[in-house]
């Protein structure tokens, strides 16, 4: 569990059964995903670096998805 708290510290700031903190975290993750997605989409058009930016974008999207799942699990008090 300490490993998850080191890699994804933001979801563990949510209080169990506190809708406001959950919504704030979800909005942060969605906005960051949207901004990074647009930026990676623009940078992916560069011929040689496009593959690298595509991989980095995929990893960032995966990080955000895991953060969203962890946020929901902490909200429902399934993680300690």
N, C-alpha and C positions, 0 to 999 in steps of 0.2 A: 504494500500500500504506500510506503514511503516513496517508492519509485514513481508511482503515479502522481503523488503530490509534488514531486520535484519537476516532472515534465509538464504537468497541467495544474498549476497552482490556482487558477481562477475558478474552476468549478467547485473547489473545496471551500470557497468563501461563501457559498450559498448556505443559507440556514434552511433546515428541513421544514417543509410546509410553509415557506415564505414565498408567495407568488411573485412579489415585486423583485426580489433578488434573482429569481429564476428568469423572469422576463428580461431584466437588464442584461444578464449574462448571455441569454440567447440572442438578443438584439446585437450585442457586441460581436459575438461570433458570426452572425449573419452579415453584418456590415463589413467586418474584416474580410470575410470570404468574398463578398461582392467586389470590394475595392481591389483585393489581390487578384481576383479572377479577371477583372478588366485590365489591370496592369500586365498580368502574365499573358493575356490574350493579345495585347498590343506588342509585347516584346517577343512573343512566339512567332511573329511574322518575319523576324530576322532570320535569314536562311541558315546559318551555321549554328547560331545560339538558340534557335527555336526549340530544338530537342531538349537542350538543357533547361530552358525556361519552362517547357512543358512538364518535365519531371519535377522541377521545384514546385510548380503550381499544383501538381497532383499531390505532392507530399504535404503542402500547406493546407489543401482542402481536406485531406485525410486527418491532419492534426485538428482542424476545426470540427470535423464530424465527431471525432472521438471526444473532444471537449464538450460538444452538445450532449452526447450520450452520457458522459460523466455528470454533467450538470443535472440532467433529468434523474439519474440514479441517486445523486446526493439529495435532490429535492424530495424524492420519495423515501429517503432515509434507508436506502439499501446498501450504502457504503458508509463505513465509519472512518 
